[in-house]
Amino acid sequence: MGLVSLGSCDNDDSADSLGAAIVGTGDVNDLIIRNGTTSSLEAALKAASGDLPGTLQGAGPFTLFAPNNAAFEALAVETGFKTADSLLASADADLLAQILTYHVVAGKLEASNLTDGTVLATVNGDELTVNVSGEGNISISDAAKLPQTNPVGKVLSSNPAATNGIVHFIDKVLLPEAAIEALKIDIRPTILDQAIGSEDLTVLVSALAKAGLVDTVAALDSATVLAPTNAAFENLLEVLGPDYDSLDDFDNATEITLLGDILKYHVLTTDVLAAGETATALEENSVEVVAVNGGLAFGDATDANAATVMADIEAKNGFVQIIDKVLLPQSALDFLELLQTGDLANVVIRTPDLDLLEEALIATDLVDTFIDATNESFNQNQDEKDEDFEARKDSLVTNFTYFKPATVFAPTNAAFQDLLQLLGDDYTNIASFDTEAELALLKEILLYHVVAGKIASTDIEAGNVTTAAESDITFISVVGNDSFVIGDATNNVNAQIIGPDVSARNGVAHVVDKVLLPKSAVDFINSLNEEEENDQ
């Protein structure tokens, strides 16, 4: 089947100098031969019935959408061949001609003539549709009529230098209806395509991108995705609280991991669902399938089920069930519970027998370090443009938050009294630290009780651990017991944990019976003793 009755169009536009510089001037067929990315198209034109290369050397003018080599390789895989060469060697010549003439439109259509929604009549009698989204972003939809499918024929570049027309290079072999049927190509969209093509699932698609799960969903095989609507995500943000206005507020590793856990909970590893069963989701979670009014609802770790808004949307690799609620796994409930708990500063205030520790934190301006007052992670590239960046920078870097927790060993009032007694008669209370040097020392002592990360008592292991004061404390195993004592620079009296695992939003506190002393504090105490001896 050849190209026939192409007609003509009066268009004397001069050749584009850049296009001519790349492949030189010539007819449409010459440009295909000279272009380094269309050798498969050249071979296909020769293999098809009719003299298609000869026709493309005719008067024209023609507009040719020219698939590149990668497009033919993709078609080969889609139709069960290993390479484009093996596909073309087995292709029916008449069908191949029908496919290739579907890429040709009479006349010379510049890129500026390709406007959104334009329907193009091709030489083989079928139609193509132009899609334009943003400047220079042009794609061509074929007979599948599914512009959301990936990929459409994206126009990669154009060369108007042909003496008898113009060539637009594209990344897909366009298929007319007859070819789709003959080649038995499944034109149904994938699960991901269905989501991308739905106006009510835009937040879900953005969430998948945020959590880095787009490729995971694209690679699904025989699955069911429970797809929450945009309104469902808005409801989730309300549940999370005022710190969460949009997906942008998932701005640290902890939150993005949580978002990923939630999204994976909506991916069921089967495309067949039955009421009364428990369907397994990714990450070994499970979702309860519930019969409701002849349809299905879905249960999560909460007491409220998600109702089905639209059921059984068929996709190439499974089904999409649009639901009215974001399902929450147990990890999400744990996170919500964490957000509602007090922080380490609250722990110090509300725990009996830590009054002197509270006074010491106030005196050394360390209270803010243990207040989880922000839901922001530190990103200098973004935040340095904010007007209050400098004011917030130190707290964003040094504060202990739920996404950067700490372990605090909290000395009791009696422990501080022992320290004051060790310091001598000039130290009767926290206010006795009244010089810059003494306050700096007190601050160092307090930070010597802080370790980055959340360490429960059951997670303690024997050995040295570096503190926020940049010096080490030592966990020492108690013989015949599962507990530990804590050694400091004194190397004589160890601290015992007398109140383990006081949970906080941004870490954990362990109440201890001794103020731990770094070497600087030991040296200071020794100097006071030497002064006292000299005075005597």
C-alpha positions as CSV (number, residue, x, y, z in Angstrom):
1,M,0.0,0.0,0.0
2,G,1.7,3.2,-1.1
3,L,1.3,6.9,-0.4
4,V,-1.3,8.2,-2.8
5,S,-3.2,11.4,-3.6
6,L,-1.2,13.5,-1.2
7,G,-2.1,16.7,-2.8
8,S,0.0,19.9,-2.5
9,C,0.2,23.0,-0.4
10,D,1.7,26.4,-1.4
11,N,4.3,26.9,1.3
12,D,7.6,28.5,0.3
13,D,9.1,28.8,3.8
14,S,12.9,28.7,3.7
15,A,14.8,25.8,5.2
16,D,15.8,26.1,8.9
17,S,19.5,26.9,9.0
18,L,20.1,24.8,12.2
19,G,18.3,21.8,10.7
20,A,20.2,22.1,7.5
21,A,23.5,22.3,9.4
22,I,22.7,19.0,11.2
23,V,21.6,16.8,8.3
24,G,21.9,19.0,5.2
25,T,19.1,19.8,2.8
26,G,17.2,17.2,0.8
27,D,13.8,15.6,0.6
28,V,12.0,14.0,3.5
29,N,13.5,10.6,2.7
30,D,17.0,12.1,2.6
31,L,16.6,13.5,6.1
32,I,15.5,10.1,7.4
33,I,18.6,8.5,5.9
34,R,21.0,11.1,7.2
35,N,19.6,11.3,10.7
36,G,21.5,9.1,13.1
37,T,18.4,8.0,15.1
38,T,16.0,6.8,12.4
39,S,17.7,3.8,10.8
40,S,14.9,1.5,11.9
41,L,12.4,3.9,10.2
42,E,14.5,3.8,7.1
43,A,14.5,0.0,7.2
44,A,10.8,-0.1,7.8
45,L,10.1,2.1,4.8
46,K,12.0,-0.3,2.6
47,A,10.3,-3.4,4.0
48,A,6.8,-2.0,3.6
49,S,4.7,-2.7,0.5
50,G,4.6,0.0,-2.1
51,D,7.6,2.3,-2.8
52,L,7.4,4.5,0.3
53,P,11.0,5.8,0.0
54,G,10.2,6.8,-3.6
55,T,7.0,8.5,-2.6
56,L,8.7,10.5,0.2
57,Q,11.1,11.8,-2.5
58,G,8.1,13.1,-4.5
59,A,6.8,16.7,-4.8
60,G,4.8,16.7,-1.6
61,P,4.8,18.6,0.5
62,F,4.6,16.1,3.4
63,T,4.6,16.4,7.2
64,L,6.2,13.2,8.6
65,F,6.2,12.2,12.2
66,A,9.3,10.1,12.3
67,P,9.7,7.5,15.1
68,N,13.3,7.2,16.4
69,N,15.1,3.9,16.8
70,A,14.1,3.6,20.5
71,A,10.4,3.8,19.5
72,F,10.8,0.8,17.2
73,E,12.7,-1.1,19.9
74,A,9.8,-0.4,22.3
75,L,7.3,-1.6,19.8
76,A,9.3,-4.8,19.3
77,V,9.2,-5.6,23.0
78,E,5.5,-4.7,23.1
79,T,4.8,-7.2,20.4
80,G,7.0,-10.0,21.7
81,F,10.2,-9.5,19.7
82,K,13.7,-9.0,21.1
83,T,14.8,-6.3,18.7
84,A,13.4,-3.9,16.1
85,D,15.4,-5.8,13.4
86,S,13.6,-9.1,14.3
87,L,10.2,-7.3,14.3
88,L,10.8,-5.8,10.9
89,A,12.0,-9.1,9.5
90,S,8.7,-10.7,10.5
91,A,6.3,-7.8,9.8
92,D,3.5,-8.1,7.2
93,A,4.5,-5.7,4.4
94,D,1.0,-4.4,3.9
95,L,0.4,-3.9,7.6
96,L,3.7,-2.1,7.9
97,A,2.8,0.2,5.1
98,Q,-0.5,1.0,6.9
99,I,1.4,1.9,10.0
100,L,3.9,4.1,8.3
101,T,1.4,6.0,6.2
102,Y,-0.4,6.7,9.5
103,H,2.7,8.9,10.3
104,V,2.2,11.1,7.2
105,V,0.0,14.2,6.9
106,A,-0.4,16.2,3.6
107,G,1.1,19.7,3.7
108,K,3.9,21.2,5.7
109,L,2.9,21.7,9.3
110,E,5.4,23.7,11.4
111,A,5.5,23.1,15.1
112,S,3.6,26.4,15.5
113,N,0.8,24.8,13.5
114,L,0.4,21.9,16.0
115,T,-2.1,23.3,18.5
116,D,-3.8,21.5,21.3
117,G,-6.7,19.4,20.2
118,T,-6.0,19.6,16.5
119,V,-7.1,16.5,14.6
120,L,-4.8,15.5,11.7
121,A,-6.1,13.5,8.8
122,T,-3.3,11.0,7.9
123,V,-2.5,9.6,4.5
124,N,-3.9,6.1,5.4
125,G,-7.3,7.7,6.2
126,D,-7.1,7.5,10.0
127,E,-6.7,10.4,12.4
128,L,-4.0,11.7,14.9
129,T,-4.7,14.1,17.7
130,V,-2.2,16.9,18.8
131,N,-1.7,17.5,22.5
132,V,0.1,20.6,23.7
133,S,0.9,21.2,27.4
134,G,3.1,24.2,27.9
135,E,5.4,25.9,25.4
136,G,7.2,23.4,23.1
137,N,5.7,20.4,24.9
138,I,4.0,18.7,21.9
139,S,2.8,15.0,21.7
140,I,0.7,13.0,19.3
141,S,-2.0,10.6,20.3
142,D,-2.8,7.6,18.0
143,A,-5.8,5.4,17.7
144,A,-5.6,4.2,21.3
145,K,-7.1,7.6,22.1
146,L,-5.6,7.5,25.6
147,P,-3.5,10.7,25.9
148,Q,-2.6,9.6,29.5
149,T,-0.8,6.5,28.3
150,N,2.9,6.6,28.5
151,P,4.4,7.3,26.2
152,V,2.4,9.2,23.7
153,G,4.4,10.2,20.6
154,K,6.3,13.1,22.0
155,V,7.8,15.5,19.5
156,L,11.5,15.5,20.3
157,S,12.7,17.9,17.6
158,S,11.7,19.2,14.2
159,N,13.6,19.7,11.0
160,P,12.0,22.0,8.4
161,A,14.9,21.7,6.0
162,A,13.3,19.2,3.6
163,T,12.8,20.4,0.1
164,N,9.3,18.7,0.0
165,G,8.1,19.1,3.6
166,I,9.0,18.8,7.3
167,V,10.0,16.1,9.6
168,H,9.0,15.9,13.3
169,F,11.0,13.3,15.2
170,I,9.0,11.4,17.8
171,D,9.6,8.8,20.5
172,K,6.7,6.3,19.7
173,V,5.5,4.3,16.7
174,L,2.0,5.5,16.2
175,L,-0.6,2.8,15.6
176,P,-3.9,3.0,13.7
177,E,-6.8,0.9,14.9
178,A,-6.3,-1.9,12.4
179,A,-2.7,-2.3,13.5
180,I,-3.6,-2.4,17.2
181,E,-6.1,-5.2,16.5
182,A,-3.8,-7.1,14.1
183,L,-0.8,-7.0,16.6
184,K,-3.1,-7.7,19.6
185,I,-1.6,-4.8,21.5
186,D,-3.2,-4.2,24.9
187,I,-4.0,-0.5,24.8
188,R,-5.5,-0.4,28.3
189,P,-3.7,2.1,30.6
190,T,-1.7,0.8,33.4
191,I,-2.7,1.4,37.1
192,L,-0.3,4.4,37.1
193,D,-1.8,5.7,33.9
194,Q,-5.3,5.5,35.3
195,A,-4.2,7.5,38.4
196,I,-2.4,10.1,36.3
197,G,-5.5,10.5,34.0
198,S,-7.9,11.0,36.9
199,E,-8.6,14.6,38.1
200,D,-9.7,13.3,41.5
201,L,-6.4,11.4,42.1
202,T,-3.9,14.3,41.5
203,V,-2.8,14.3,45.2
204,L,-2.2,10.6,45.2
205,V,0.0,10.9,42.1
206,S,1.9,13.8,43.8
207,A,2.3,11.7,47.0
208,L,3.7,8.8,45.0
209,A,6.3,11.1,43.5
210,K,7.1,12.6,46.9
211,A,7.6,9.2,48.4
212,G,9.7,7.9,45.5
213,L,7.1,5.2,44.6
214,V,6.2,6.0,41.0
215,D,8.5,3.4,39.6
216,T,7.2,0.8,42.1
217,V,3.6,1.4,41.0
218,A,4.6,1.4,37.3
219,A,6.2,-2.0,37.8
220,L,3.2,-3.6,39.5
221,D,2.0,-6.9,38.0
222,S,-1.5,-8.2,38.7
223,A,-2.3,-5.9,41.6
224,T,-5.1,-3.8,43.1
225,V,-4.5,-0.2,44.1
226,L,-6.9,1.4,46.6
227,A,-6.7,5.0,45.4
228,P,-7.8,7.7,47.9
229,T,-9.4,10.8,46.4
230,N,-8.1,14.3,46.8
231,A,-10.7,14.9,49.5
232,A,-9.5,11.9,51.4
233,F,-6.0,13.3,51.5
234,E,-7.3,16.6,52.7
235,N,-9.0,14.8,55.6
236,L,-5.7,13.1,56.4
237,L,-4.0,16.4,56.7
238,E,-6.7,17.6,59.1
239,V,-6.1,14.5,61.2
240,L,-2.4,15.2,61.3
241,G,-2.9,18.7,62.7
242,P,-2.1,22.3,61.9
243,D,1.5,21.6,61.0
244,Y,0.3,19.8,57.9
245,D,-1.4,21.9,55.2
246,S,-0.2,20.1,52.1
247,L,2.2,17.4,51.0
248,D,5.0,20.0,51.1
249,D,4.9,19.6,54.9
250,F,6.2,16.1,54.6
251,D,9.7,17.7,54.5
252,N,12.0,15.4,56.4
253,A,13.1,11.8,56.1
254,T,10.8,10.5,58.9
255,E,7.7,12.0,57.3
256,I,8.6,10.9,53.8
257,T,9.1,7.3,55.1
258,L,5.8,7.5,56.9
259,L,4.1,8.7,53.7
260,G,5.7,5.8,51.8
261,D,4.4,3.4,54.4
262,I,0.9,4.8,54.1
263,L,0.9,4.6,50.3
264,K,2.3,1.0,50.2
265,Y,-0.6,0.1,52.5
266,H,-2.9,0.8,49.5
267,V,-1.2,-1.6,47.2
268,L,-2.7,-5.1,47.4
269,T,-0.7,-7.9,45.9
270,T,-3.8,-9.5,44.1
271,D,-6.2,-8.3,41.5
272,V,-9.0,-10.5,42.8
273,L,-10.8,-9.3,46.0
274,A,-13.5,-11.0,48.0
275,A,-15.4,-9.8,51.0
276,G,-14.4,-11.4,54.3
277,E,-10.8,-11.9,53.4
278,T,-7.7,-10.1,54.5
279,A,-5.7,-8.8,51.5
280,T,-1.9,-8.5,51.8
281,A,-0.4,-5.1,51.0
282,L,3.2,-4.2,50.2
283,E,5.5,-4.3,53.2
284,E,3.6,-7.3,54.8
285,N,0.7,-5.2,56.0
286,S,-2.9,-6.4,55.5
287,V,-6.1,-4.7,54.7
288,E,-9.5,-6.1,55.6
289,V,-12.0,-6.5,52.8
290,V,-15.6,-5.8,54.0
291,A,-18.9,-6.4,52.2
292,V,-21.1,-3.3,52.2
293,N,-24.4,-2.9,50.2
294,G,-23.3,-5.3,47.5
295,G,-19.9,-3.6,47.2
296,L,-16.7,-3.6,49.1
297,A,-15.2,-1.4,51.8
298,F,-11.7,-1.6,53.2
299,G,-10.6,-1.6,56.8
300,D,-7.3,-0.4,58.3
301,A,-5.7,0.0,61.7
302,T,-8.5,2.4,62.8
303,D,-12.1,1.8,63.5
304,A,-13.4,3.6,60.3
305,N,-13.5,1.8,57.0
306,A,-12.9,3.3,53.6
307,A,-15.9,3.2,51.3
308,T,-15.6,2.6,47.5
309,V,-16.3,5.6,45.4
310,M,-15.7,3.8,42.0
311,A,-15.0,0.1,41.8
312,D,-13.1,-2.2,39.5
313,I,-11.5,0.3,37.1
314,E,-9.6,-2.1,34.8
315,A,-6.0,-1.5,34.0
316,K,-3.4,-3.4,32.0
317,N,-1.8,-4.7,35.2
318,G,-4.7,-5.0,37.6
319,F,-7.5,-2.8,39.0
320,V,-8.0,0.5,40.7
321,Q,-10.6,1.0,43.4
322,I,-11.1,4.7,44.2
323,I,-11.9,5.1,47.9
324,D,-13.0,7.9,50.1
325,K,-10.4,7.6,52.9
326,V,-6.6,7.3,53.2
327,L,-6.0,4.0,54.9
328,L,-3.7,4.1,57.9
329,P,-1.4,1.3,58.9
330,Q,-0.3,0.9,62.6
331,S,2.9,2.9,61.9
332,A,0.7,5.9,61.0
333,L,-1.2,5.6,64.3
334,D,2.0,5.4,66.2
335,F,3.2,8.6,64.5
336,L,0.0,10.4,65.4
337,E,0.3,9.2,69.0
338,L,3.9,10.5,69.0
339,L,2.9,13.9,67.8
340,Q,0.4,14.2,70.7
341,T,3.0,13.4,73.4
342,G,5.1,15.9,75.3
343,D,8.7,16.7,74.3
344,L,11.8,16.3,76.4
345,A,11.4,19.8,77.9
346,N,7.9,18.7,79.1
347,V,9.4,15.5,80.6
348,V,11.8,17.5,82.7
349,I,8.9,19.8,83.9
350,R,6.4,17.1,84.7
351,T,8.7,14.4,86.1
352,P,9.0,14.6,90.0
353,D,12.5,15.3,91.4
354,L,13.9,17.1,88.4
355,D,13.4,20.7,89.5
356,L,17.1,21.5,89.7
357,L,17.7,20.1,86.2
358,E,14.9,22.4,85.0
359,E,16.6,25.4,86.7
360,A,19.9,24.4,85.1
361,L,18.5,24.2,81.6
362,I,16.9,27.7,82.1
363,A,20.1,29.2,83.4
364,T,22.1,27.9,80.4
365,D,19.5,28.7,77.8
366,L,19.2,25.1,76.8
367,V,15.4,24.8,77.2
368,D,14.7,25.5,73.6
369,T,17.1,22.7,72.5
370,F,14.7,20.1,74.0
371,I,11.4,21.8,72.9
372,D,10.1,20.2,69.7
373,A,8.4,23.4,68.6
374,T,9.0,23.0,64.8
375,N,7.8,20.8,62.0
376,E,10.6,22.0,59.7
377,S,13.7,20.2,58.6
378,F,16.8,22.3,58.0
379,N,17.3,23.0,54.3
380,Q,19.7,25.9,53.8
381,N,19.2,26.0,50.0
382,Q,15.5,26.7,50.5
383,D,15.4,28.4,53.9
384,E,18.2,30.9,53.5
385,K,15.9,33.0,51.4
386,D,13.4,33.4,54.2
387,E,13.4,36.7,56.1
388,D,13.6,34.9,59.4
389,F,16.2,32.3,58.3
390,E,19.0,33.6,60.5
391,A,16.8,33.7,63.5
392,R,15.6,30.1,62.9
393,K,18.9,28.6,61.7
394,D,20.5,27.7,65.0
395,S,17.3,26.1,66.4
396,L,16.7,24.2,63.2
397,V,20.3,22.8,63.3
398,T,20.5,22.1,67.1
399,N,17.0,21.4,68.3
400,F,16.1,17.8,69.1
401,T,12.9,17.0,67.2
402,Y,10.7,13.9,66.5
403,F,12.7,13.4,63.3
404,K,16.1,14.0,65.1
405,P,15.5,12.6,68.6
406,A,17.8,12.5,71.6
407,T,18.4,10.4,74.7
408,V,18.7,12.4,77.9
409,F,20.1,11.1,81.2
410,A,18.3,13.3,83.7
411,P,20.0,13.8,87.1
412,T,17.7,14.0,90.2
413,N,17.6,16.9,92.6
414,A,19.6,14.8,95.1
415,A,22.2,14.2,92.3
416,F,22.6,18.0,91.8
417,Q,22.8,18.5,95.6
418,D,25.7,16.0,95.7
419,L,27.4,18.0,92.9
420,L,26.9,21.3,94.8
421,Q,28.4,19.8,97.9
422,L,31.4,18.5,95.9
423,L,31.9,22.0,94.5
424,G,32.1,23.5,98.0
425,D,30.5,26.2,100.2
426,D,30.4,28.8,97.4
427,Y,27.9,26.6,95.5
428,T,24.5,26.4,97.2
429,N,22.2,26.3,94.2
430,I,22.0,26.6,90.5
431,A,22.2,30.4,90.8
432,S,25.7,30.0,92.2
433,F,26.8,29.5,88.6
434,D,26.8,33.2,87.9
435,T,29.9,33.9,85.8
436,E,30.2,33.3,82.0
437,A,32.9,30.7,82.7
438,E,30.7,28.9,85.3
439,L,27.6,28.9,83.1
440,A,29.6,27.6,80.1
441,L,30.9,24.8,82.3
442,L,27.3,24.0,83.6
443,K,26.1,24.0,80.0
444,E,28.9,21.5,79.0
445,I,27.9,19.3,82.0
446,L,24.3,19.3,80.9
447,L,25.1,18.4,77.3
448,Y,27.3,15.6,78.6
449,H,24.0,13.9,79.6
450,V,22.7,14.0,76.0
451,V,23.2,11.4,73.3
452,A,21.9,11.8,69.7
453,G,19.3,9.2,68.8
454,K,16.6,7.5,70.8
455,I,18.1,4.8,72.9
456,A,15.7,2.7,75.0
457,S,17.1,1.0,78.1
458,T,16.8,-2.4,76.3
459,D,19.0,-1.0,73.5
460,I,21.9,0.0,75.6
461,E,25.1,-1.8,74.9
462,A,28.4,-1.8,76.8
463,G,31.0,0.7,75.5
464,N,31.7,4.3,75.0
465,V,29.1,6.7,73.5
466,T,29.9,10.3,72.4
467,T,27.6,12.9,73.9
468,A,26.4,16.3,72.7
469,A,29.3,17.8,74.7
470,E,31.6,16.0,72.3
471,S,33.1,13.8,75.0
472,D,32.3,10.2,75.9
473,I,30.4,8.5,78.6
474,T,30.7,4.7,79.2
475,F,27.9,2.1,79.5
476,I,29.1,-0.6,81.9
477,S,27.2,-3.9,82.2
478,V,26.3,-4.9,85.7
479,V,27.6,-8.4,86.4
480,G,24.7,-10.9,86.9
481,N,22.2,-8.3,85.8
482,D,20.7,-7.1,82.6
483,S,21.1,-3.4,83.6
484,F,23.9,-0.9,83.0
485,V,25.6,1.8,85.0
486,I,27.2,4.9,83.4
487,G,30.8,6.0,83.9
488,D,32.1,9.5,83.5
489,A,35.5,11.2,83.8
490,T,35.6,10.7,87.5
491,N,36.4,7.0,87.0
492,N,35.2,6.2,90.5
493,V,31.5,6.6,91.1
494,N,29.1,5.5,88.4
495,A,25.6,6.7,87.7
496,Q,22.7,4.3,88.0
497,I,19.5,4.5,85.9
498,I,16.7,4.7,88.5
499,G,13.9,5.7,86.2
500,P,14.3,4.2,82.7
501,D,12.4,4.9,79.5
502,V,10.4,8.1,80.1
503,S,9.0,8.5,76.6
504,A,8.9,11.9,74.8
505,R,7.9,13.1,71.4
506,N,11.5,13.8,70.5
507,G,13.3,11.1,72.3
508,V,13.6,9.4,75.7
509,A,14.8,10.3,79.1
510,H,16.4,8.0,81.8
511,V,16.4,9.4,85.3
512,V,19.9,8.9,86.9
513,D,21.2,9.3,90.5
514,K,24.3,11.2,89.7
515,V,25.4,14.3,87.7
516,L,27.8,12.9,85.1
517,L,31.0,14.9,84.9
518,P,33.2,15.5,81.9
519,K,36.9,16.0,82.3
520,S,36.6,19.8,82.2
521,A,34.3,19.6,85.3
522,V,36.6,17.2,87.1
523,D,39.5,19.6,86.4
524,F,37.4,22.5,87.7
525,I,36.6,20.7,90.9
526,N,40.2,19.8,91.4
527,S,41.3,23.4,91.0
528,L,38.8,24.5,93.6
529,N,40.2,21.9,96.0
530,E,43.7,23.1,95.4
531,E,42.7,26.6,96.1
532,E,41.1,25.6,99.3
533,E,44.2,23.6,100.4
534,N,46.4,26.7,99.6
535,D,44.1,28.9,101.6
536,Q,44.5,26.6,104.6
